[in-house]
Structures are given as C-alpha cells and as structure tokens.
Amino acid sequence: MAMSDVSRQMMMYDAQKKSVGVAFILWFFLGYLGAHRFYAGKTFTAISQFALTVLGGVLAMVGVGFVFLGIVGIWLIVDIFLLPGIIRSYNVSLVGKLV
C-alpha cells in the first residue's frame, strides 16, 4: 500500500470518527430524545428512546406516561456507562470499513 493510500485512509478516518465528548454533550442536553444514540449510529435504539419520551409526555396527562419517562430516565443513566464503548465500537468498525 502506498504512503498516500495510508494518509488518505487516516484522513478519512479522522473526518468520520465519533467523539466521546460530543456524545456526552448530546446525552446531557438531548439524551431524552436519543440524540447521542443517533450520533453513535444506533438508529433503532435512538428512535426507541425518542418514541418512549414522546409517548410518555403525551400519556403523562393521565398518569401512565410517567412509567415510560421513568424507563427513559433509567436508560439514560445506563447510557452514561455504555456510551464510551458504543463510540469505541463505532470507531473500530469504521477502521474496518476503510481498510
């Protein structure tokens, strides 16, 4: 592999890799909407978090929605610990795609 190919792959990786810091900022401000999971490429679980939040917000008027909001809250606490591994996994898979 020529040196320019390696340099190009490194530049492509740097341009596409995800940051744990950005993921945590998204988690802090928009985590209840699943923004950090969208950022990490976990679209299905991001949509699930978003749907649970919206459903919980709508149903909170009748009291049942607080269960859904509680589930999202617990999920967000768990994501504090999972997020570095999710981002690392995304970046490792990105390397595999570029090679």
N, C-alpha and C positions, 0 to 999 in steps of 0.2 A: 504494500500500500504506500503510495507516495505521500510525502510530508504534507502536501497541500490537501490531500484527502483527509488526513488526520486533523489538520487545522480546521477544515470545513466542518467535519463532524463535531469537533469541540465547540465551534461557534454555534452550530445548530442546537447542540445540547444546552449550551448556556442560554440561548434565546427561548427555549421551550421548557426548561426545568421549572419546577414549582418551588416556592419558598415557604418554609415552615412559619416564618414570621408573618407573612401575608395571610397564610391560612388562619393563624391565631387572631389576627386583626379582624378578618371576616367572621370568624367564630364569635368574637366578642361583640361585634356590632350587629351582625346579621345572621347569627347562628341559628336562631329560631326559624329562619326561612331556608336553612340548608345551604347558605351561600358558600361556606367553607367546603362542603362536600361537592358542590358544583365545581368549585375551583380545583379540587383534587381529582376530578374526573369520575366521581362516584355519583352519576346522574340518578340512578334508580333510588338510592337512599336519600339523595337530596330532595327529589320530588316527594318521597315519603315524609320527610321532615316538614316540608312546605305544606303538604296536604293535611298532616296532623295538626299543624299550627292553625291553618285556616279553618279546618273543621272544629277544632277546639274553641277558636274565637267565636265562631258562629253559634255553637252549641253552649257556650258559657252562659248565655242568657237564660237557659233552662237548667243550668247547673251541671249537666252531664259533660260539658266541654272541658271542665277543669281536670277531668281524668286524662283527656288527650293532651292538654297542656302540661300536665304532670309527667306524662310519658316523654314528651319532647324535652322537658327540663332535665329529666334523668339521663336521656340520651345525650344531651349537651354536656353534662358532667362526665359521662363516659368518653365522649369525644375529646376531652382535654387530654386524656391519656393515649387515645388511639391516633390522634392527628399526626404526630411525628412519624409514626410507622406508615400511615397511609401515604403521606407525602414522599417518604423514602421509597416505598414500593412503586409509586408512580414514576419517580426519577430513575429507578433501576430498570423499569420496563421501557422507559424512554431510551435508555442506552441500548437495550436490545433491539429496538426498532431502527436505531441509527447505524448499527454495525452491519 
